[in-house]
Amino acid sequence: MVTALDEIFRAEWGRVLAGLVGVLGDFDLAEDAAQEAFTIAADH
């Protein structure tokens, strides 16, 4: 079963990651931050 969060994750992951890389200047840090944000969203 695909949830709304799954759909948002698939549709927005690249955009979120690109934005964070632009702000943070570090791909690995941006990926960690994006993963943490989606984890927090899933918990709520």
ChimeraX commands (.cxc) that place a marker at each C-alpha (Angstrom):
marker #1 position 0.00,0.00,0.00 radius 0.5
marker #1 position 1.41,3.34,-1.04 radius 0.5
marker #1 position 0.85,6.14,1.44 radius 0.5
marker #1 position 0.69,9.85,0.77 radius 0.5
marker #1 position 4.11,10.24,2.37 radius 0.5
marker #1 position 5.54,7.62,-0.01 radius 0.5
marker #1 position 4.17,9.53,-2.97 radius 0.5
marker #1 position 5.54,12.83,-1.69 radius 0.5
marker #1 position 8.91,11.23,-1.01 radius 0.5
marker #1 position 9.17,9.87,-4.54 radius 0.5
marker #1 position 7.95,13.07,-6.16 radius 0.5
marker #1 position 9.98,15.54,-4.09 radius 0.5
marker #1 position 13.17,13.74,-3.00 radius 0.5
marker #1 position 15.34,15.15,-5.78 radius 0.5
marker #1 position 14.07,18.68,-5.32 radius 0.5
marker #1 position 14.50,18.55,-1.54 radius 0.5
marker #1 position 17.98,17.11,-1.85 radius 0.5
marker #1 position 19.05,19.66,-4.47 radius 0.5
marker #1 position 17.78,22.53,-2.34 radius 0.5
marker #1 position 19.60,21.27,0.72 radius 0.5
marker #1 position 22.83,20.73,-1.22 radius 0.5
marker #1 position 22.56,24.33,-2.39 radius 0.5
marker #1 position 22.04,25.61,1.14 radius 0.5
marker #1 position 24.44,23.31,2.97 radius 0.5
marker #1 position 27.06,22.86,0.27 radius 0.5
marker #1 position 27.59,19.19,1.18 radius 0.5
marker #1 position 25.82,16.29,-0.50 radius 0.5
marker #1 position 26.20,13.81,2.37 radius 0.5
marker #1 position 25.00,16.32,4.97 radius 0.5
marker #1 position 22.07,17.28,2.73 radius 0.5
marker #1 position 21.10,13.63,2.25 radius 0.5
marker #1 position 21.22,13.02,6.02 radius 0.5
marker #1 position 19.10,16.10,6.68 radius 0.5
marker #1 position 16.52,15.13,4.07 radius 0.5
marker #1 position 16.28,11.59,5.42 radius 0.5
marker #1 position 15.84,12.91,8.95 radius 0.5
marker #1 position 13.12,15.31,7.82 radius 0.5
marker #1 position 11.17,12.55,6.08 radius 0.5
marker #1 position 11.59,10.29,9.13 radius 0.5
marker #1 position 10.18,12.99,11.39 radius 0.5
marker #1 position 7.30,13.57,8.98 radius 0.5
marker #1 position 6.53,9.86,8.94 radius 0.5
marker #1 position 6.43,9.79,12.75 radius 0.5
marker #1 position 3.88,12.58,12.83 radius 0.5
marker link #1:1,2 radius 0.2
marker link #1:2,3 radius 0.2
marker link #1:3,4 radius 0.2
marker link #1:4,5 radius 0.2
marker link #1:5,6 radius 0.2
marker link #1:6,7 radius 0.2
marker link #1:7,8 radius 0.2
marker link #1:8,9 radius 0.2
marker link #1:9,10 radius 0.2
marker link #1:10,11 radius 0.2
marker link #1:11,12 radius 0.2
marker link #1:12,13 radius 0.2
marker link #1:13,14 radius 0.2
marker link #1:14,15 radius 0.2
marker link #1:15,16 radius 0.2
marker link #1:16,17 radius 0.2
marker link #1:17,18 radius 0.2
marker link #1:18,19 radius 0.2
marker link #1:19,20 radius 0.2
marker link #1:20,21 radius 0.2
marker link #1:21,22 radius 0.2
marker link #1:22,23 radius 0.2
marker link #1:23,24 radius 0.2
marker link #1:24,25 radius 0.2
marker link #1:25,26 radius 0.2
marker link #1:26,27 radius 0.2
marker link #1:27,28 radius 0.2
marker link #1:28,29 radius 0.2
marker link #1:29,30 radius 0.2
marker link #1:30,31 radius 0.2
marker link #1:31,32 radius 0.2
marker link #1:32,33 radius 0.2
marker link #1:33,34 radius 0.2
marker link #1:34,35 radius 0.2
marker link #1:35,36 radius 0.2
marker link #1:36,37 radius 0.2
marker link #1:37,38 radius 0.2
marker link #1:38,39 radius 0.2
marker link #1:39,40 radius 0.2
marker link #1:40,41 radius 0.2
marker link #1:41,42 radius 0.2
marker link #1:42,43 radius 0.2
marker link #1:43,44 radius 0.2
view
